[in-house]
Amino acid sequence: MPSPDALTPSDIVASGLCIGCGGCATRGMEWDRYGQRKPSNATLTDHATAHGAAHPAFAATCPFSPIARNEDQLALARFPAAPHQDHRLGRYEANYVGHANQRPFRERGSSGGMVSWVAADLLAAGVIDGVAHVIPSAGDRLFHYRISRTPDQILEGARSRYYPVDLAEVLAEIRATPGRYAIVGVPCFIKAVSLLREQDPVLNERITHLLGLFCGHMKSAQFVDSFAWQLGVEREEVRAVEYRRKDPDRPANWYTAHLTLNDGTARWQDWFHLADGDWGAGFFQNSACDACDDVVAECADVSFGDAWVEPYSSDGRGTNVVIVRSPEIAGRIASAITDGRLDLTAVDADFIADTQAAGFRQRREGLAYRLTWQKRRVTAVKRVAPRAGGHPPRRRAIYRLRAAIARWSHRTAYLAKRLNQPWLYTRWAAASLYVYQALAYKRGRLGRLLARLDGVEG
């Protein structure tokens, strides 16, 4: 393992720990062969020759660096007076479940509209001058980060984006353009910005708010290739993608993949009919996600997720769970509840954790197990201690199979694309999904056989 003071982006990339956030991108980001964002060769050369001398020390600012401050330390510095602390949610002021009443936020969002509502509220109040968030785009990137400066622009970024993006361009814009900015991001991106703010006075002054998104894992761009293959179109024909087509008449957790083609027509299919449509199986997961222990963006001023418990998961209009850590935002939300702009109900930490139970199991219990057998060139230091024992046999098999599916989905799809034989991937994916669901949900004859691994219900 390289010494901390010599750690470079090349070391993180070689270890499978690069999430593609762009925090180190001195000279840009680019696609790797598997459809993931990685530092460009020029960026890697910069750090190899100068060790990031022109920028904050890389080892202290990469979210997966073994010497970077962890989420507990960052949150304590950011929210020292937080009245509550939970080992799953971190520090917080209040928790809620509900949605935005103020139109059109809920209608335009994939869930309850709370992310766009908070961003627009901060902008309307003059607290910030712009919001860095993900919007659709054309070309080789279907989505990218942009700084929005009006409520209408913010709404362009509503809906879920399970697609690789990076912060490199908006961080450069923030450094070049005075103002106060909010950044919306998944936990590792929020952690990266938090670490950068500690090292970079300009970013510390100008990035005033962090809005976090609960996260299961990050997908590669090859996920869209898979959609296209299974819907019978060429990837080059796809102009836009929606991962969660919202329908108030269907349960919120019935995801629909929707492709808009260059000729204006569309193709769509429910995820549960796709060969790789089970999120928990880990198809196209970035390998760094197997070394993450933050589900709810613990460093953010406020975090948002989906209420994946009944009766909310059946409500197709969408419902958020919200963790508020900033006293300022807590006050703004409380005022909006009073005047009817928000329909939110206070809930406890257990309620929030229950809505993300599978994510916490994967990133706490599963991580403890993975740390004992996933060997990397650079070892991530986590708040979860490695633990090989105490996991039922079937759970161990599930964690092993997820890691294998994540790894081989990238390789199999890449091979299928190179050979122009999509069936190589789709047949492999269907077979992998069959085994995974038999193991995870005890489905069918194979599932009943595999259930005997535990001897009892697991």
Secondary structure, 3 states (H helix, E strand, C coil): CCCHHHCCHHHHHHCCCCCCCCCCCCCCEEECCCCCEEECHHHHHHHHHHCCCCCCCHHHHCCCCCCCCCHHHHHHHHCCCCCEEECCCEEECEEEEEEECCCCHHHHCCCCCHHHHHHHHHHHCCCCCEEEEEEECCCCCCEEEEEECCHHHHHCCCCCCCCCCCCHHHHHHHHHCCCCEEEEECHHHHHHHHHHHHHCHHHHHHEEEEEEECCCCCECCHHHHHHHHHCCCCHHHEEEEECCCCCCCCCCCCCEEEEEECCCCEEEEEHHHCCCCCHHHCCCECHHHHHCCCCCCCCCCEEEEECCCCCHHHCCCCCEEEEECCHHHHHHHHHHHHCCCEEEEECCHHHHHHHCHHHHHHHHHHHHHHCCCCCCCCCCCCCCCCCCCCCCHHHHHHHHHHHHHHHHHHHHHHHHHHHCCHHHHHHHHHHHHHHHHHHHHCCHHHHHHHHCCCCCCC
